[in-house]
Amino acid sequence: MTERSTNGQPLLEVRRLKKYFPVRSGLFSRVSAWVKAVDDVSFMIQTGETFGLVGESGCGKTTVGRTILRLMEPTSGEAIFEGENIFQLDAKTLRTRRRRMQIVFQDPYSSLNPRMTVGSIIGEPLVVHGLAKGQELTERVYHLLQRVGLRPEHYSRYPHEFSGGQRQRIGIARALALNPKFIVCDEAVSALDVSIQAQIINLLKDLQEEYHLSYLFITHDLNLVEYLADHVAVMYLGKLAEVAPVEALFTEPKHPYTQALLSANPLPDPKATHERILLPGDVPTPLNPPSGCRFHTRCPRVMDHCRTTEPPLIHIGKPEDRHTVWCHLYEN
């Protein structure tokens, strides 16, 4: 089993995170509206845990991951990593803290510089942070290549000489170079063939055991989340709908949106059947989200006050289970 936190303190705690993008119009490009991509999101990740973040395309999953790492600046909120608020760090301090926080991007083709060799790509973080040079740098890159399933002779090759799965292995090696504690996996296998996906997922699990890593695993594939994650958060239109242990989410989902999402997930047994929940209409725009509960325009169990009142945070079961839902159905 992966090493877990024993002091009760989470490795990462995200509090009321918001990220709005301005919409500019007119002659002077004044801000006329805001796209509420992430709107009041809170969750925590323990040491050694894989935390899944799922939802439909455009719900704000990727924005959450990149804002936590300050690849995008937040509109408001906090991200407490190892006791420090990442959002309050100056540029110099943030640079040193980034050794502990890395990311594996979705597209293994555009995330690697085509003009750099594989050795330069993987070794660049070590050079930038002044951690290795010369023969030591070369040996560390060789070790990282071997650890992710590549060979030392790949050191001097360029990204275009590799397949998609091999490129993603290079991206993982680059993320591991600084010996981080936390990695955001942003749809890290969605661009790969299914057989290659399985190899990369198993590699991520092995690396987690070896390096005691914590993952924020962003995906739309529920089967991957069920296999890989310990806890899961479900997002809808910039807000969280439900956060639960993975087993509880897949056996007893509470939020109507979670139930609909799981009902659309194909079962591996062709003889198995389950009731499909068909949601009416389309996902509203984050430029002008609905009042009250954002899911009320499509919810099969909508009530009158869902249309006007934002749902409160409801805790399900024991506090240590960290099962929460934002839904008026459970207020009583």
Summary of the structure (lengths in Angstrom):
residues: 332
radius of gyration: 21.0
end to end distance: 37.8
largest distance: 68.4
contacts: 1039
relative contact order: 0.14
helix: 35%
strand: 23%
